[in-house]
Amino acid sequence: MTLMSRDLEMFEQMSSGELSNREMRKFFGEDPCTPASKSRVIKRLGVLIKSGYVQSRRYYRRDNKGFFVLNALTRKAVVALVNNGIPIDHIRTPYLPSDMMLRHERTVSRVVRTIKLEAGEKSVLFRFWDEISLRKNRGTRDRGKPIPDLRVELYLEDISLGVSFDIEVDLGTEQTIFFVRKKICRAKPTLVLCNSQVRIEQLRSLCRIYDHEMVVFAPLEEFYVHGIFDTSWETIEQQRKKALEYFSFTNT
């Protein structure tokens, strides 16, 4: 099969995570304001799925009113992207979540897209690894240590000045004590994104008790709008800081 340039553009969008059929329609349209027809998208997806570039899964809505389909890359598509110049550390692990993890993984994918968009706008170099790749590649000495949803590296000015930090997405589905003790690493700066201010207050208070000084919090909706650099991050002492005040960029 010969891939079209539009296929590779779509793969690049899917490198941040899964996309629904509706989300994919704009990548087959003449422009973002004129999405392609549903039949055209399904036809092309059928070709890509049959050729082993895309994996697809149906999810039923919680209200039992129909279903929706999510699509993700396969390893074959990842190879195609790398061969076309996309760094492997700009691509999420090919994966379609279980029903239980669907909401969380969709949120993580949106976080990745926000990071990529901001990096492009601010001309910041970046790399990232998701939980699956971190778990797969961790060494013996890392056994038992928290594995974040994302580990991100940012580089300012040139590649010699950078910072590494973890990102945790919290949707309030886990007990606060479990989240603080099992999900946050003391040794690395951690950005925690929550779906409510109430949840931030619960986690912040507990992190203060456990002396997690390297963790800061922000609402997901604020992060989606302002990104890493312009979000006001809340420390365990209830101070608000921008990323450049919180991070210590060092020579790498």
C-alpha positions as CSV (number, residue, x, y, z in Angstrom):
1,M,0.0,0.0,0.0
2,T,1.2,3.5,-0.8
3,L,0.6,6.0,1.9
4,M,-0.7,9.4,0.9
5,S,0.7,12.6,2.5
6,R,-2.8,13.0,4.1
7,D,-2.3,9.6,5.8
8,L,1.0,10.7,7.3
9,E,-0.5,14.0,8.5
10,M,-3.3,12.0,10.2
11,F,-0.7,9.6,11.7
12,E,1.1,12.6,13.1
13,Q,-2.1,13.8,14.8
14,M,-2.7,10.3,16.1
15,S,0.9,10.2,17.5
16,S,-0.5,12.1,20.5
17,G,-3.1,9.4,21.2
18,E,-6.4,8.0,19.9
19,L,-8.8,9.9,17.7
20,S,-12.5,9.3,17.1
21,N,-14.0,9.0,13.6
22,R,-15.4,12.5,14.0
23,E,-12.1,14.0,15.0
24,M,-10.4,12.3,12.1
25,R,-12.9,13.8,9.5
26,K,-11.1,17.1,9.4
27,F,-7.8,15.5,8.3
28,F,-9.5,14.2,5.1
29,G,-11.3,17.5,4.4
30,E,-10.3,20.2,2.1
31,D,-9.6,22.5,5.1
32,P,-10.4,22.3,8.9
33,C,-13.7,24.2,8.3
34,T,-14.9,21.7,5.7
35,P,-14.5,18.2,7.1
36,A,-14.8,15.2,4.9
37,S,-17.9,13.1,4.8
38,K,-18.3,10.3,7.2
39,S,-18.4,7.7,4.4
40,R,-15.1,8.9,3.0
41,V,-13.4,8.7,6.4
42,I,-14.7,5.2,7.1
43,K,-13.7,4.1,3.6
44,R,-10.1,5.3,4.0
45,L,-9.9,4.0,7.6
46,G,-11.0,0.6,6.3
47,V,-8.0,0.6,3.9
48,L,-5.6,1.7,6.7
49,I,-6.9,-0.9,9.1
50,K,-6.8,-3.7,6.6
51,S,-3.2,-2.7,5.7
52,G,-2.2,-2.8,9.4
53,Y,-1.5,1.0,10.0
54,V,-4.5,1.7,12.2
55,Q,-6.3,-0.2,15.0
56,S,-9.9,0.5,15.8
57,R,-12.3,-0.2,18.7
58,R,-15.9,0.4,19.4
59,Y,-17.0,1.9,22.8
60,Y,-20.5,2.0,24.0
61,R,-21.8,5.2,25.7
62,R,-22.6,5.1,29.4
63,D,-26.2,6.1,28.8
64,N,-26.5,3.2,26.4
65,K,-27.4,5.6,23.6
66,G,-25.3,4.3,20.8
67,F,-21.5,3.9,20.5
68,F,-18.4,5.7,19.2
69,V,-15.2,4.4,17.6
70,L,-11.7,5.3,18.5
71,N,-8.7,4.7,16.3
72,A,-5.0,4.5,17.2
73,L,-1.7,3.9,15.4
74,T,-0.1,0.5,15.2
75,R,3.6,-0.2,15.4
76,K,3.7,-0.3,11.6
77,A,2.4,3.3,11.5
78,V,4.9,4.4,14.1
79,V,7.7,3.0,11.8
80,A,6.2,5.0,8.9
81,L,6.3,8.2,11.0
82,V,9.9,7.6,12.1
83,N,10.9,7.0,8.5
84,N,9.4,10.3,7.7
85,G,11.3,12.2,10.3
86,I,9.1,12.2,13.4
87,P,11.3,11.4,16.5
88,I,10.2,8.3,18.4
89,D,10.0,10.3,21.6
90,H,7.3,12.5,20.0
91,I,5.0,9.4,19.6
92,R,2.8,7.8,22.2
93,T,2.8,4.0,22.5
94,P,0.2,2.6,20.1
95,Y,-2.7,1.7,22.4
96,L,-6.4,1.6,22.7
97,P,-7.6,1.9,26.3
98,S,-9.9,-0.4,28.1
99,D,-13.4,0.8,29.0
100,M,-12.2,1.4,32.6
101,M,-9.2,3.5,31.5
102,L,-11.0,5.3,28.6
103,R,-11.6,8.7,30.3
104,H,-8.2,8.8,31.8
105,E,-6.3,8.0,28.6
106,R,-8.4,10.4,26.5
107,T,-7.4,13.1,29.0
108,V,-3.7,12.1,28.8
109,S,-3.9,12.3,25.0
110,R,-5.3,15.8,25.2
111,V,-2.5,16.8,27.6
112,V,0.1,15.6,25.1
113,R,-1.6,17.6,22.3
114,T,-1.5,20.7,24.5
115,I,2.2,20.2,25.1
116,K,2.9,19.8,21.4
117,L,0.9,22.8,20.5
118,E,2.6,25.0,23.0
119,A,6.1,23.7,22.1
120,G,5.4,24.7,18.5
121,E,4.1,28.1,19.4
122,K,7.0,28.9,21.7
123,S,9.7,27.2,19.7
124,V,10.6,24.9,22.6
125,L,12.2,21.5,22.0
126,F,10.6,18.6,23.8
127,R,10.6,14.9,24.4
128,F,8.1,12.7,26.2
129,W,7.5,9.1,27.3
130,D,4.2,7.7,28.4
131,E,3.5,5.3,31.2
132,I,3.6,2.2,29.0
133,S,7.0,3.1,27.5
134,L,8.4,4.0,31.0
135,R,7.2,0.8,32.5
136,K,8.6,-1.3,29.6
137,N,12.1,0.4,29.8
138,R,12.6,0.8,33.5
139,G,15.7,-0.7,35.0
140,T,16.0,-3.0,38.0
141,R,16.9,-0.1,40.3
142,D,13.6,1.6,39.3
143,R,11.4,-1.3,40.5
144,G,8.8,-0.1,43.0
145,K,9.2,3.6,42.1
146,P,6.2,5.6,40.9
147,I,5.6,5.6,37.2
148,P,3.9,8.8,36.0
149,D,1.4,9.2,33.2
150,L,4.0,11.2,31.3
151,R,7.7,12.1,31.7
152,V,8.6,15.3,29.8
153,E,11.8,17.0,28.9
154,L,11.9,20.6,27.7
155,Y,14.8,22.5,26.2
156,L,15.1,26.3,26.1
157,E,17.3,28.3,23.7
158,D,19.3,25.3,22.7
159,I,19.5,21.6,23.6
160,S,22.1,22.2,26.4
161,L,19.6,23.9,28.7
162,G,16.7,21.7,29.8
163,V,14.5,20.3,32.5
164,S,12.9,17.0,33.2
165,F,9.6,16.5,35.1
166,D,6.6,14.2,35.5
167,I,3.0,14.8,34.8
168,E,0.1,13.1,36.6
169,V,-3.5,13.3,35.5
170,D,-5.9,12.9,38.4
171,L,-9.6,12.7,37.7
172,G,-10.6,12.0,41.3
173,T,-11.1,8.3,40.9
174,E,-8.4,7.1,43.3
175,Q,-8.2,7.6,47.1
176,T,-6.1,10.7,47.9
177,I,-3.7,8.7,50.2
178,F,-3.0,6.1,47.4
179,F,-2.4,8.8,44.9
180,V,0.1,10.7,47.0
181,R,2.0,7.7,48.3
182,K,2.0,5.6,45.1
183,K,1.9,8.1,42.2
184,I,4.2,11.0,43.2
185,C,8.0,10.7,43.1
186,R,9.9,12.7,45.7
187,A,13.0,12.9,43.5
188,K,11.5,14.7,40.5
189,P,9.4,17.8,39.9
190,T,5.8,16.7,39.3
191,L,2.9,18.6,37.7
192,V,-0.5,17.3,38.9
193,L,-3.5,18.1,36.7
194,C,-6.9,17.8,38.4
195,N,-10.5,18.1,37.3
196,S,-11.6,20.3,40.2
197,Q,-10.2,22.8,42.7
198,V,-11.7,20.7,45.5
199,R,-9.5,17.8,44.5
200,I,-6.5,20.1,44.3
201,E,-7.0,21.2,47.9
202,Q,-7.3,17.5,49.1
203,L,-4.1,16.4,47.3
204,R,-2.2,19.6,48.2
205,S,-3.0,19.2,51.9
206,L,-1.9,15.6,52.0
207,C,1.3,16.3,50.0
208,R,2.2,18.9,52.5
209,I,1.9,16.4,55.3
210,Y,4.1,14.0,53.4
211,D,6.5,16.8,52.6
212,H,6.3,16.5,48.8
213,E,7.9,19.9,48.1
214,M,8.5,19.2,44.4
215,V,4.8,18.9,43.4
216,V,2.5,21.6,42.0
217,F,-1.1,21.6,40.9
218,A,-3.4,23.1,38.3
219,P,-6.9,22.5,36.9
220,L,-7.0,20.7,33.7
221,E,-9.1,23.3,32.0
222,E,-6.6,26.1,32.8
223,F,-3.8,23.9,31.5
224,Y,-5.6,23.3,28.2
225,V,-5.9,27.0,27.6
226,H,-2.5,28.2,29.0
227,G,-0.1,25.2,28.7
228,I,2.9,24.5,30.8
229,F,4.5,28.0,30.8
230,D,1.5,30.3,31.3
231,T,-0.5,28.2,33.8
232,S,-0.4,29.4,37.4
233,W,0.8,26.3,39.3
234,E,-0.2,26.0,43.0
235,T,2.5,24.8,45.4
236,I,1.8,22.8,48.6
237,E,2.2,26.2,50.5
238,Q,-0.6,27.6,48.3
239,Q,1.7,29.9,46.4
240,R,1.1,30.4,42.7
241,K,4.1,30.2,40.3
242,K,4.6,30.1,36.6
243,A,6.7,27.2,35.3
244,L,9.9,29.3,34.8
245,E,9.7,30.3,38.5
246,Y,9.2,26.7,39.6
247,F,11.6,24.8,37.3
248,S,15.4,25.0,37.5
249,F,16.6,24.7,34.0
250,T,20.1,23.2,34.0
251,N,22.8,22.4,31.5
252,T,22.3,18.9,30.1
